[in-house]
Structures are given as structure tokens and as C-alpha cells.
Amino acid sequence: MEVGDLVQHTRGWPRRGIIVKRVHLCSQTRGVANKIYDVFWQDDSSIEHEVWDYNLESLNEKSLDFQ
């Protein structure tokens, strides 16, 4: 996943959004495979900070309904 990707939150209620920033935390140690992002959610037009990649699923055009 990278900035600009469409994503869906995999925990809680389904939310769709766009990754707007990759976050680098001082507390992250070397060798950590997970990444952290800021995500703009379309349902309430909010930005959620520090969302871990394992809570996100990348969406592609085939998985979106454009109705």
C-alpha cells in the first residue's frame, strides 16, 4: 500500500478511504514489517491518524461499486 491507494478498514464497520500520508513514528524499531498511515475516510470526511496496515485492505477498481 502507498499514498493515494483506496482502502477499506477491516475491523469494526466497513469504511472506505484514501491513504493520504505514510507515518514514521519514533517508537517504531528496525525490522518492524507493518506500516502506519493517515487515512481520509469518505463516510464522515475525517482523517484518522496512525492506522496500521494490518487494519486496511487495498481496494481495486473491480471491488468498487460505482452505482
N, CA, C and O atoms as a GROMACS GRO file, in nm:
protein
  268
    1MET      N    1   0.083  -0.118   0.000
    1MET     CA    2   0.000   0.000   0.000
    1MET      C    3   0.088   0.124   0.000
    1MET      O    4   0.199   0.124   0.054
    2GLU      N    5   0.035   0.230  -0.062
    2GLU     CA    6   0.109   0.356  -0.068
    2GLU      C    7   0.011   0.472  -0.072
    2GLU      O    8  -0.110   0.453  -0.088
    3VAL      N    9   0.064   0.592  -0.056
    3VAL     CA   10  -0.018   0.712  -0.057
    3VAL      C   11  -0.098   0.718  -0.188
    3VAL      O   12  -0.044   0.695  -0.296
    4GLY      N   13  -0.228   0.748  -0.176
    4GLY     CA   14  -0.316   0.756  -0.292
    4GLY      C   15  -0.399   0.631  -0.314
    4GLY      O   16  -0.494   0.634  -0.393
    5ASP      N   17  -0.366   0.521  -0.246
    5ASP     CA   18  -0.442   0.397  -0.263
    5ASP      C   19  -0.578   0.407  -0.196
    5ASP      O   20  -0.593   0.468  -0.090
    6LEU      N   21  -0.679   0.345  -0.260
    6LEU     CA   22  -0.810   0.329  -0.200
    6LEU      C   23  -0.804   0.210  -0.106
    6LEU      O   24  -0.751   0.105  -0.143
    7VAL      N   25  -0.857   0.225   0.015
    7VAL     CA   26  -0.851   0.119   0.114
    7VAL      C   27  -0.985   0.104   0.186
    7VAL      O   28  -1.070   0.193   0.182
    8GLN      N   29  -1.000  -0.010   0.250
    8GLN     CA   30  -1.116  -0.036   0.334
    8GLN      C   31  -1.066  -0.080   0.470
    8GLN      O   32  -0.971  -0.158   0.479
    9HIS      N   33  -1.129  -0.031   0.576
    9HIS     CA   34  -1.094  -0.070   0.712
    9HIS      C   35  -1.145  -0.211   0.735
    9HIS      O   36  -1.261  -0.239   0.705
   10THR      N   37  -1.064  -0.300   0.788
   10THR     CA   38  -1.102  -0.440   0.804
   10THR      C   39  -1.157  -0.472   0.942
   10THR      O   40  -1.205  -0.583   0.964
   11ARG      N   41  -1.152  -0.379   1.034
   11ARG     CA   42  -1.204  -0.403   1.169
   11ARG      C   43  -1.315  -0.304   1.197
   11ARG      O   44  -1.310  -0.190   1.151
   12GLY      N   45  -1.414  -0.347   1.273
   12GLY     CA   46  -1.527  -0.259   1.300
   12GLY      C   47  -1.618  -0.251   1.178
   12GLY      O   48  -1.627  -0.346   1.100
   13TRP      N   49  -1.686  -0.137   1.162
   13TRP     CA   50  -1.774  -0.123   1.046
   13TRP      C   51  -1.690  -0.094   0.923
   13TRP      O   52  -1.583  -0.034   0.932
   14PRO      N   53  -1.740  -0.138   0.806
   14PRO     CA   54  -1.661  -0.116   0.684
   14PRO      C   55  -1.657   0.031   0.646
   14PRO      O   56  -1.761   0.095   0.629
   15ARG      N   57  -1.538   0.083   0.632
   15ARG     CA   58  -1.518   0.222   0.592
   15ARG      C   59  -1.424   0.221   0.472
   15ARG      O   60  -1.331   0.141   0.466
   16ARG      N   61  -1.449   0.311   0.379
   16ARG     CA   62  -1.360   0.326   0.264
   16ARG      C   63  -1.294   0.462   0.269
   16ARG      O   64  -1.354   0.561   0.310
   17GLY      N   65  -1.169   0.464   0.227
   17GLY     CA   66  -1.096   0.589   0.230
   17GLY      C   67  -0.974   0.586   0.140
   17GLY      O   68  -0.951   0.491   0.065
   18ILE      N   69  -0.896   0.692   0.150
   18ILE     CA   70  -0.775   0.708   0.070
   18ILE      C   71  -0.657   0.734   0.163
   18ILE      O   72  -0.666   0.816   0.254
   19ILE      N   73  -0.547   0.664   0.141
   19ILE     CA   74  -0.426   0.689   0.219
   19ILE      C   75  -0.371   0.824   0.178
   19ILE      O   76  -0.346   0.849   0.060
   20VAL      N   77  -0.352   0.913   0.276
   20VAL     CA   78  -0.302   1.048   0.245
   20VAL      C   79  -0.159   1.072   0.291
   20VAL      O   80  -0.095   1.167   0.246
   21LYS      N   81  -0.107   0.984   0.380
   21LYS     CA   82   0.028   1.007   0.431
   21LYS      C   83   0.083   0.879   0.493
   21LYS      O   84   0.010   0.806   0.560
   22ARG      N   85   0.210   0.853   0.471
   22ARG     CA   86   0.280   0.746   0.542
   22ARG      C   87   0.339   0.808   0.668
   22ARG      O   88   0.403   0.913   0.661
   23VAL      N   89   0.317   0.745   0.781
   23VAL     CA   90   0.361   0.798   0.910
   23VAL      C   91   0.484   0.721   0.957
   23VAL      O   92   0.487   0.598   0.952
   24HIS      N   93   0.584   0.795   1.003
   24HIS     CA   94   0.704   0.734   1.061
   24HIS      C   95   0.708   0.775   1.208
   24HIS      O   96   0.728   0.892   1.240
   25LEU      N   97   0.690   0.678   1.296
   25LEU     CA   98   0.690   0.706   1.440
   25LEU      C   99   0.828   0.681   1.500
   25LEU      O  100   0.898   0.588   1.461
   26CYS      N  101   0.864   0.765   1.594
   26CYS     CA  102   0.993   0.748   1.664
   26CYS      C  103   0.997   0.616   1.738
   26CYS      O  104   1.104   0.558   1.756
   27SER      N  105   0.881   0.569   1.782
   27SER     CA  106   0.878   0.447   1.862
   27SER      C  107   0.892   0.320   1.778
   27SER      O  108   0.912   0.212   1.833
   28GLN      N  109   0.882   0.333   1.646
   28GLN     CA  110   0.899   0.215   1.561
   28GLN      C  111   1.045   0.172   1.563
   28GLN      O  112   1.136   0.254   1.551
   29THR      N  113   1.064   0.043   1.578
   29THR     CA  114   1.200  -0.010   1.580
   29THR      C  115   1.234  -0.069   1.443
   29THR      O  116   1.145  -0.096   1.363
   30ARG      N  117   1.360  -0.087   1.419
   30ARG     CA  118   1.403  -0.151   1.295
   30ARG      C  119   1.349  -0.292   1.288
   30ARG      O  120   1.336  -0.361   1.389
   31GLY      N  121   1.318  -0.334   1.169
   31GLY     CA  122   1.269  -0.470   1.149
   31GLY      C  123   1.119  -0.484   1.161
   31GLY      O  124   1.066  -0.594   1.140
   32VAL      N  125   1.048  -0.377   1.195
   32VAL     CA  126   0.902  -0.384   1.202
   32VAL      C  127   0.848  -0.385   1.060
   32VAL      O  128   0.875  -0.293   0.982
   33ALA      N  129   0.772  -0.489   1.026
   33ALA     CA  130   0.724  -0.504   0.889
   33ALA      C  131   0.598  -0.422   0.862
   33ALA      O  132   0.569  -0.392   0.746
   34ASN      N  133   0.524  -0.386   0.966
   34ASN     CA  134   0.399  -0.314   0.946
   34ASN      C  135   0.423  -0.166   0.922
   34ASN      O  136   0.518  -0.107   0.974
   35LYS      N  137   0.334  -0.107   0.843
   35LYS     CA  138   0.343   0.036   0.811
   35LYS      C  139   0.223   0.108   0.871
   35LYS      O  140   0.119   0.047   0.899
   36ILE      N  141   0.239   0.238   0.891
   36ILE     CA  142   0.135   0.320   0.952
   36ILE      C  143   0.101   0.434   0.857
   36ILE      O  144   0.189   0.493   0.796
   37TYR      N  145  -0.029   0.463   0.846
   37TYR     CA  146  -0.076   0.565   0.753
   37TYR      C  147  -0.179   0.657   0.818
   37TYR      O  148  -0.240   0.623   0.919
   38ASP      N  149  -0.195   0.775   0.758
   38ASP     CA  150  -0.310   0.861   0.784
   38ASP      C  151  -0.407   0.836   0.670
   38ASP      O  152  -0.367   0.833   0.554
   39VAL      N  153  -0.535   0.818   0.704
   39VAL     CA  154  -0.636   0.783   0.603
   39VAL      C  155  -0.750   0.883   0.608
   39VAL      O  156  -0.802   0.916   0.715
   40PHE      N  157  -0.791   0.932   0.489
   40PHE     CA  158  -0.909   1.017   0.476
   40PHE      C  159  -1.028   0.925   0.449
   40PHE      O  160  -1.031   0.855   0.348
   41TRP      N  161  -1.126   0.926   0.542
   41TRP     CA  162  -1.244   0.840   0.528
   41TRP      C  163  -1.355   0.915   0.457
   41TRP      O  164  -1.385   1.029   0.490
   42GLN      N  165  -1.417   0.850   0.358
   42GLN     CA  166  -1.520   0.916   0.279
   42GLN      C  167  -1.653   0.927   0.352
   42GLN      O  168  -1.732   1.017   0.321
   43ASP      N  169  -1.680   0.838   0.449
   43ASP     CA  170  -1.812   0.839   0.512
   43ASP      C  171  -1.837   0.962   0.599
   43ASP      O  172  -1.950   1.012   0.603
   44ASP      N  173  -1.735   1.012   0.666
   44ASP     CA  174  -1.756   1.131   0.750
   44ASP      C  175  -1.653   1.242   0.722
   44ASP      O  176  -1.640   1.336   0.800
   45SER      N  177  -1.582   1.228   0.612
   45SER     CA  178  -1.484   1.330   0.568
   45SER      C  179  -1.382   1.364   0.677
   45SER      O  180  -1.346   1.480   0.696
   46SER      N  181  -1.338   1.261   0.748
   46SER     CA  182  -1.239   1.284   0.854
   46SER      C  183  -1.108   1.216   0.817
   46SER      O  184  -1.104   1.125   0.734
   47ILE      N  185  -1.001   1.262   0.880
   47ILE     CA  186  -0.871   1.197   0.864
   47ILE      C  187  -0.839   1.126   0.995
   47ILE      O  188  -0.837   1.188   1.102
   48GLU      N  189  -0.815   0.996   0.985
   48GLU     CA  190  -0.774   0.918   1.101
   48GLU      C  191  -0.624   0.903   1.096
   48GLU      O  192  -0.567   0.865   0.993
   49HIS      N  193  -0.559   0.931   1.206
   49HIS     CA  194  -0.414   0.928   1.213
   49HIS      C  195  -0.366   0.794   1.269
   49HIS      O  196  -0.432   0.734   1.354
   50GLU      N  197  -0.253   0.749   1.220
   50GLU     CA  198  -0.184   0.630   1.269
   50GLU      C  199  -0.267   0.503   1.259
   50GLU      O  200  -0.293   0.436   1.359
   51VAL      N  201  -0.309   0.471   1.137
   51VAL     CA  202  -0.381   0.347   1.108
   51VAL      C  203  -0.279   0.244   1.059
   51VAL      O  204  -0.208   0.269   0.962
   52TRP      N  205  -0.271   0.131   1.126
   52TRP     CA  206  -0.174   0.028   1.090
   52TRP      C  207  -0.221  -0.047   0.966
   52TRP      O  208  -0.341  -0.066   0.946
   53ASP      N  209  -0.126  -0.088   0.882
   53ASP     CA  210  -0.160  -0.153   0.756
   53ASP      C  211  -0.237  -0.283   0.774
   53ASP      O  212  -0.314  -0.320   0.685
   54TYR      N  213  -0.220  -0.353   0.884
   54TYR     CA  214  -0.294  -0.478   0.903
   54TYR      C  215  -0.442  -0.454   0.931
   54TYR      O  216  -0.519  -0.550   0.933
   55ASN      N  217  -0.482  -0.328   0.952
   55ASN     CA  218  -0.623  -0.294   0.967
   55ASN      C  219  -0.684  -0.244   0.836
   55ASN      O  220  -0.800  -0.204   0.832
   56LEU      N  221  -0.606  -0.246   0.728
   56LEU     CA  222  -0.651  -0.195   0.600
   56LEU      C  223  -0.645  -0.302   0.493
   56LEU      O  224  -0.558  -0.390   0.495
   57GLU      N  225  -0.739  -0.294   0.399
   57GLU     CA  226  -0.739  -0.382   0.283
   57GLU      C  227  -0.738  -0.292   0.160
   57GLU      O  228  -0.819  -0.200   0.149
   58SER      N  229  -0.647  -0.317   0.069
   58SER     CA  230  -0.638  -0.238  -0.053
   58SER      C  231  -0.754  -0.273  -0.145
   58SER      O  232  -0.786  -0.390  -0.163
   59LEU      N  233  -0.817  -0.171  -0.203
   59LEU     CA  234  -0.928  -0.191  -0.296
   59LEU      C  235  -0.882  -0.160  -0.437
   59LEU      O  236  -0.802  -0.068  -0.459
   60ASN      N  237  -0.932  -0.235  -0.531
   60ASN     CA  238  -0.904  -0.206  -0.671
   60ASN      C  239  -1.035  -0.175  -0.742
   60ASN      O  240  -1.141  -0.185  -0.681
   61GLU      N  241  -1.029  -0.138  -0.868
   61GLU     CA  242  -1.149  -0.099  -0.941
   61GLU      C  243  -1.255  -0.209  -0.943
   61GLU      O  244  -1.374  -0.179  -0.938
   62LYS      N  245  -1.215  -0.334  -0.951
   62LYS     CA  246  -1.311  -0.444  -0.959
   62LYS      C  247  -1.389  -0.462  -0.830
   62LYS      O  248  -1.500  -0.514  -0.833
   63SER      N  249  -1.333  -0.421  -0.716
   63SER     CA  250  -1.401  -0.442  -0.589
   63SER      C  251  -1.493  -0.324  -0.552
   63SER      O  252  -1.565  -0.333  -0.452
   64LEU      N  253  -1.490  -0.216  -0.629
   64LEU     CA  254  -1.572  -0.099  -0.601
   64LEU      C  255  -1.703  -0.105  -0.678
   64LEU      O  256  -1.706  -0.151  -0.793
   65ASP      N  257  -1.809  -0.059  -0.616
   65ASP     CA  258  -1.935  -0.049  -0.690
   65ASP      C  259  -1.958   0.100  -0.720
   65ASP      O  260  -1.966   0.182  -0.629
   66PHE      N  261  -1.968   0.132  -0.845
   66PHE     CA  262  -1.982   0.270  -0.890
   66PHE      C  263  -2.127   0.305  -0.919
   66PHE      O  264  -2.155   0.374  -1.017
   67GLN      N  265  -2.220   0.259  -0.837
   67GLN     CA  266  -2.361   0.285  -0.861
   67GLN      C  267  -2.409   0.405  -0.787
   67GLN      O  268  -2.526   0.441  -0.796
   0.00000   0.00000   0.00000
